[in-house]
Amino acid sequence: MGNQKAKQWKQGRQDIFKKLQKAFAHNSAPVLWVHCASLGEFEQGRPVIEALKSETKNLKVILTFFSPSGYEVRQNYAHADWVFYLPADSKKNALRFISIVKPQQVIFVKYEFWYYYLTTLQAQKIPTYLVSAVFRSNQAFFKWYGGLFRQMLCCFEAIFVQNKTSLTLVQQLNYSAVYLAGDTRLDRVLQVKNQAQKFPILEAFCGNTYTLVAGSTWLPGEKILAEVLKAFPDLKLVLAPHQIDEKHLLEIENLFKLTNCIRYSQVSNTTALTDISILLIDNIGMLNSIYAYANVAYIGGGFGTGIHNILEAAVFEIPVFFGPNHHKFQEATDLIAEGVGFEIQQYPELIKQLKTLQKTEKSAVIQEKARLYFQKHGGASAMIVAHLNKKK
């Protein structure tokens, strides 16, 4: 955790119980508590929150985060009545938090396992669920020394997993209340696609030209894209970096110095965009709608700690490229198997693939494969919500 994040983490938890007591002092409505580690997990929990909120009269939602990168972005999330950092996991904190919030049901998303919170919820017989979970055989749950972790699994009323491997692993522990639901993010990205915003600047920039949208990029991927642009001088590139601080924006502009490049915030005349090759997105919040303008997408993170959200690009039925660090991401495995996702390690691979993809018939095949993938794998949220509603 960087210095800034560590500072936010500490400050966000100051006087946390006083803030909680004030927030819940006069609440008499039923409460759903949803906990997410960070922003990615929030996107998985989001469709479940919104479905339960719309179906259950008077339901109130408290959303908690472990990481500042989730809390700072979603502290004003409209479908949550309260958004807080989660106090550190201890017996005292867990008892105090639960006694103030008094949740009727609890949802933990994906990888969240907090011993004292889970065992306290179990002791108080508060139904607790794990959604969009992914398990791998090298995790502590499946080792001889993993007794404490297996004990935490038994605190869940039900576990909803993303894939068959996870289902089999949990079943081997003689845990029966595990269900193959899939990834709730598919429901979220389908929702976003149907609500995608239109941007006149993007329409003017892309026109009818073959367009690559690069989302959540980091420098290793940006260097590859610079080489690609040399091979495709007529290509339009919409570049949305993961970090939009001035230092990184200048770094990108220097990298593409031989090409016409303009920042989104600096566009004042859309008619002047015809001769521009690169549109640099220097804001947060547009990206998931921008993919609607793409013929092909590149998603960053695969040359670092792991790929960012590839589903929000693939849902627009386009081929998606990413770096080699994707093996912990089920959606990457699935999309590669379907012929919609493609791993790249060097720029010649991407250049070769783009030459193939510019053929109309190849793009049409990928478009149909992507459509069928989302049609087949959507619906995880509805399954989870139906289960939770039966247990009320």
MARVEX-493084 format. One record per residue (C-alpha): residue number from 1; x negated, y, z negated. Coordinates in steps of 0.02 Angstrom, whole numbers, plus 50000, padded with zeros to 5 digits. Each point is the difference from the previous one (the first is absolute). Layout:
// residues N
   num      px      py      pz
   NUM       X       Y       Z
...
***
This chain:
// residues 392
   num      px      py      pz
     1   50000   50000   50000
     2   49923   50167   50053
     3   49974   50144   49880
     4   50153   50094   50062
     5   50111   49846   49990
     6   49933   49957   49827
     7   50041   50176   49943
     8   50177   49987   50070
     9   50021   49827   49922
    10   49952   50067   49828
    11   50098   50163   50012
    12   50155   49913   50064
    13   50008   49892   49844
    14   49978   50141   49874
    15   50152   50014   49885
    16   50084   49868   50108
    17   50113   49935   49862
    18   50059   50174   49952
    19   50046   50029   50183
    20   50089   49832   50009
    21   50099   50031   49841
    22   50056   50169   50063
    23   50049   49928   50171
    24   50102   49856   49927
    25   50070   50086   49845
    26   50178   50013   50067
    27   50005   49860   50129
    28   50141   49875   49985
    29   49997   49933   50180
    30   49926   49830   50047
    31   49815   50014   50044
    32   49899   49908   50132
    33   49812   50011   49970
    34   49889   49977   50154
    35   49812   49995   49980
    36   49876   50020   50144
    37   49811   50008   49993
    38   49985   50130   50135
    39   50074   50071   50160
    40   49991   49840   50104
    41   50095   49901   49869
    42   50127   50140   49987
    43   50040   49981   50185
    44   50038   49817   49965
    45   50110   50040   49852
    46   50087   50145   50082
    47   50131   49908   50106
    48   50051   49897   49848
    49   50017   50156   49892
    50   50107   50088   50129
    51   50112   49850   50031
    52   50031   49972   49814
    53   50028   50185   49971
    54   50130   50010   50139
    55   50092   49842   49944
    56   50003   50026   49812
    57   50107   50140   49928
    58   49913   50107   49867
    59   49836   49905   50015
    60   49849   50104   49952
    61   49823   49959   50055
    62   49835   50030   49913
    63   49852   49978   50117
    64   49827   49978   49924
    65   49828   49999   50078
    66   49830   49943   49942
    67   49901   50102   50128
    68   49998   50188   50030
    69   50006   49968   50188
    70   50177   49935   49976
    71   50061   50118   49866
    72   49933   50161   50076
    73   50084   49966   50168
    74   50166   49929   49936
    75   50031   50093   49836
    76   50149   50087   50082
    77   50073   49846   50085
    78   50185   50037   50023
    79   50067   49827   49958
    80   49914   49990   49830
    81   50075   50090   49851
    82   49831   50000   49912
    83   49823   49974   50061
    84   49859   49969   49876
    85   49828   49927   49982
    86   50007   49833   49909
    87   49916   50011   49828
    88   49850   49884   49981
    89   50043   49817   49968
    90   49998   49965   49813
    91   50122   49917   49881
    92   50040   50166   49916
    93   50024   50095   50164
    94   50107   49863   50076
    95   50117   49994   49849
    96   50013   50188   49993
    97   50028   50024   50187
    98   50136   49866   50012
    99   50088   50062   49842
   100   50013   50175   50077
   101   50046   49951   50179
   102   50114   49853   49955
   103   49998   49925   50175
   104   50140   49884   50056
   105   49891   49923   50135
   106   49816   50017   50046
   107   49910   49981   50167
   108   49812   49986   50016
   109   49932   50014   50177
   110   49871   49886   50081
   111   49845   49988   49889
   112   50055   50075   49834
   113   49965   49889   49851
   114   49995   50088   49831
   115   49994   49874   49857
   116   50077   50100   49858
   117   50136   50079   50106
   118   50050   49832   50074
   119   49999   49903   49838
   120   50097   50137   49911
   121   50131   50002   50137
   122   50014   49812   49989
   123   50016   50003   49810
   124   50141   50127   50015
   125   50085   49896   50136
   126   49996   50141   50127
   127   50008   49925   50177
   128   49838   50038   50090
   129   49959   49965   50183
   130   49846   50000   50109
   131   50032   50051   50181
   132   49895   49995   50159
   133   49872   49893   49909
   134   49851   49921   50086
   135   49897   49861   49921
   136   49834   49925   50055
   137   49917   49840   49939
   138   49846   50093   49935
   139   50103   50100   49874
   140   49989   49965   49813
   141   50178   49929   49995
   142   49935   49844   50089
   143   49837   49974   49904
   144   49970   49895   49844
   145   49969   50158   49899
   146   50158   50087   50059
   147   50118   49954   49858
   148   50033   50182   49951
   149   50044   50043   50180
   150   50116   49851   50016
   151   50085   50055   49840
   152   50036   50169   50082
   153   50080   49915   50150
   154   50123   49916   49882
   155   50057   50171   49939
   156   50088   50030   50167
   157   50181   49952   50024
   158   49959   49976   50184
   159   49855   50029   50117
   160   50027   50050   50182
   161   49848   49963   50110
   162   49950   50058   50172
   163   49938   49838   50077
   164   50007   49809   49994
   165   49824   49984   49929
   166   50050   50104   49849
   167   50160   49899   49979
   168   49905   49835   50000
   169   49867   50061   49878
   170   50127   50060   49872
   171   50106   49842   50019
   172   49845   49896   49963
   173   49999   50080   49828
   174   50173   49925   49970
   175   50077   50172   50007
   176   50167   49974   50087
   177   50076   50176   50008
   178   49893   50054   50147
   179   50078   50051   50166
   180   49932   50033   50174
   181   50070   50172   50040
   182   49869   50079   50110
   183   49930   50176   49992
   184   50122   50138   49951
   185   49893   50125   50097
   186   50074   49932   50161
   187   50169   50065   49942
   188   49920   50166   49955
   189   49913   50026   50168
   190   50158   49951   50094
   191   50091   50133   49900
   192   49865   50128   50039
   193   50006   49956   50185
   194   50187   50031   50005
   195   49975   50167   49913
   196   49843   50053   50094
   197   49977   50187   50018
   198   49972   50085   50166
   199   49856   50120   50022
   200   50000   50121   50149
   201   49812   50020   49986
   202   49976   49811   50017
   203   50121   49992   50146
   204   49907   50138   50090
   205   49829   49926   49962
   206   50038   49820   50050
   207   50118   50031   50146
   208   49995   49846   50111
   209   49815   49969   49970
   210   49935   49836   49924
   211   49981   50041   49816
   212   49903   49920   49857
   213   50054   50047   49824
   214   49866   49969   49870
   215   50068   50001   49822
   216   49915   50007   49829
   217   49829   50000   50082
   218   49828   50003   49920
   219   49833   50045   50079
   220   49951   49824   50063
   221   50162   49987   50099
   222   49988   50181   50059
   223   49828   49963   50073
   224   50075   49855   50098
   225   50140   50112   50065
   226   49873   50130   50058
   227   49919   49867   50110
   228   50169   49942   50064
   229   50045   50176   50054
   230   49842   50008   50106
   231   50061   49845   50094
   232   50178   50067   50018
   233   49987   50187   50037
   234   50186   50010   50042
   235   50054   49920   49835
   236   50093   50106   49873
   237   49945   49971   49820
   238   50104   50049   49849
   239   49884   49985   49851
   240   50069   50000   49821
   241   49854   49975   49880
   242   50024   49927   49826
   243   49909   50148   49924
   244   50044   50173   50062
   245   49878   50106   49900
   246   49908   50133   50100
   247   49835   49906   49993
   248   50073   49846   50085
   249   50098   50100   50128
   250   49840   50090   50052
   251   49911   49832   50007
   252   50132   49935   50120
   253   49994   50156   50109
   254   49811   49984   50010
   255   50016   49815   50046
   256   50116   50042   50145
   257   49907   50160   50049
   258   49994   49952   50185
   259   50190   49987   50006
   260   50138   50129   49985
   261   50067   49986   49824
   262   50128   50103   49903
   263   50070   49989   49824
   264   50188   49980   49983
   265   50009   50153   49887
   266   49914   50107   50132
   267   50122   49965   50142
   268   50093   50159   50043
   269   50040   49970   50183
   270   50055   49825   50053
   271   49974   50039   50184
   272   49813   50013   49966
   273   49993   49818   49943
   274   49993   49928   50176
   275   49810   50008   50008
   276   49971   49946   49819
   277   49942   49820   49973
   278   50006   49986   49809
   279   50134   50060   49881
   280   49931   49996   49823
   281   50137   49980   49869
   282   49946   50105   49850
   283   50150   49970   49887
   284   50081   49862   49898
   285   50172   49924   50033
   286   50018   49993   50190
   287   49907   49841   50041
   288   50137   49868   49989
   289   50103   50097   50129
   290   49853   50041   50113
   291   49980   49818   50051
   292   50160   50022   50103
   293   49894   50097   50125
   294   49867   49864   50018
   295   49968   49872   50135
   296   49872   49919   49885
   297   49941   50028   49820
   298   49841   49985   49900
   299   50014   49987   49809
   300   49853   50046   49888
   301   49929   49919   49845
   302   49945   49836   50080
   303   49816   50047   49993
   304   50014   50042   49815
   305   50103   49934   49855
   306   50145   49940   50108
   307   50121   50055   50135
   308   50136   50128   49972
   309   50182   49974   50049
   310   50006   49915   50169
   311   50186   49960   49991
   312   50052   50182   50016
   313   49914   50001   50171
   314   50050   49826   50059
   315   50185   50034   49965
   316   49998   50114   50153
   317   49962   49843   50102
   318   49824   50047   50052
   319   49833   49908   49989
   320   49903   50040   49840
   321   49810   49995   49978
   322   49904   49995   49837
   323   49829   49957   49928
   324   49942   49831   49932
   325   50045   50023   49816
   326   50181   49944   50012
   327   50001   49823   49930
   328   50092   50044   49840
   329   50143   50074   50100
   330   50134   49875   50052
   331   50074   50119   50128
   332   49833   50008   50092
   333   49989   49810   50007
   334   50179   49992   50064
   335   49980   50135   50132
   336   49838   49925   50065
   337   50088   49831   50016
   338   50143   50083   50093
   339   49881   50087   50121
   340   50051   50173   49940
   341   49852   50036   49885
   342   49817   49999   50054
   343   49839   50000   49898
   344   49855   50103   50067
   345   49822   50014   49938
   346   49918   50107   50135
   347   50060   50128   50126
   348   49973   49889   50156
   349   50135   49882   49934
   350   50126   50141   49987
   351   49955   50068   50173
   352   50023   49826   50076
   353   50169   49976   49914
   354   50063   50172   50052
   355   49961   49964   50183
   356   50106   49843   49987
   357   50141   50083   49904
   358   50023   50139   50125
   359   50076   49871   50115
   360   50189   50019   49984
   361   50041   49815   49991
   362   49878   49971   49855
   363   50076   50143   49899
   364   50176   49934   50031
   365   49953   49828   49931
   366   49928   50078   49841
   367   50151   50111   49980
   368   50116   49849   50001
   369   49889   49902   49880
   370   50000   50145   49876
   371   50189   50020   50012
   372   50027   49815   49964
   373   49876   50004   49854
   374   50095   50137   49909
   375   50166   49920   50041
   376   49942   49835   49926
   377   49910   50063   49844
   378   50109   50145   49943
   379   50128   49984   49861
   380   49891   49968   49847
   381   50078   50147   49906
   382   50178   49937   50027
   383   49953   49828   49934
   384   49919   50073   49843
   385   50144   50121   49967
   386   50129   49861   50018
   387   49905   49895   49872
   388   49985   50143   49876
   389   50183   50046   50016
   390   50050   49820   49960
   391   49897   50006   49841
   392   50082   50155   49927
***
